[in-house]
């Protein structure tokens, strides 16, 4: 069980990093590197940005839950 939580923690950490880097920055940043600057002129960019926000929040909740669960498991042993 601990190994499974550790694997989930690593995967969510990587995904959370990717999602944060894909967000539209104030000055363009890395988001414009992947076409974020071009897509900002399209009409559907607000929906994409909203969905990216949701995915980022879900990944953060899973990441925090894994940290708490791993902490509780190590405290009980």
C-alpha positions in Angstrom: 0.0 0.0 0.0 2.8 2.4 0.8 4.5 1.6 -2.5 1.3 2.3 -4.4 0.9 5.7 -2.6 4.5 6.6 -3.4 4.0 5.8 -7.1 0.8 7.9 -7.1 2.6 10.7 -5.3 5.4 10.8 -7.9 2.9 10.7 -10.8 0.8 13.4 -9.4 3.9 15.5 -8.7 4.9 15.3 -12.3 1.4 16.0 -13.6 1.0 18.9 -11.2 4.3 20.4 -12.5 3.2 20.1 -16.1 -0.3 21.6 -15.4 1.2 24.6 -13.6 3.7 25.2 -16.4 0.9 25.1 -19.0 -1.1 27.9 -17.3 -1.1 31.2 -19.0 1.4 33.5 -17.5 1.4 37.2 -17.2 4.3 37.7 -19.5 3.8 34.6 -21.7 6.4 32.4 -20.0 6.5 28.7 -20.7 2.8 28.7 -21.6 3.5 30.6 -24.8 6.2 28.1 -25.7 3.5 25.5 -26.2 1.3 27.8 -28.2 -0.5 29.5 -25.3 0.2 32.9 -26.8 -1.5 31.9 -30.1 -4.4 30.3 -28.4 -5.2 33.3 -26.3 -6.8 34.9 -29.4 -9.1 32.0 -30.0 -12.7 32.1 -28.6 -12.4 28.8 -26.8 -9.3 29.6 -24.7 -11.3 30.5 -21.6 -12.9 27.0 -21.6 -9.5 25.4 -21.9 -8.0 27.6 -19.2 -11.0 26.8 -16.9 -10.5 23.0 -17.5 -6.8 23.3 -16.9 -7.6 25.0 -13.6 -9.9 22.2 -12.6 -7.3 19.5 -13.5 -4.7 21.3 -11.5 -6.9 21.6 -8.4 -7.8 17.9 -8.7 -4.1 16.9 -9.0 -3.3 19.1 -6.0 -6.0 17.4 -3.9 -4.8 13.9 -4.8 -1.2 15.0 -4.1 -2.1 16.4 -0.6 -4.2 13.3 0.2 -1.2 11.0 -0.7 1.1 13.0 1.5 -1.3 12.8 4.4 -1.9 9.1 3.9 1.8 8.3 3.7 2.4 10.4 6.9 -0.3 8.5 8.7 1.0 5.1 7.6 4.5 5.9 8.7 3.3 7.3 12.1 1.4 4.1 12.8 4.3 1.8 12.2 
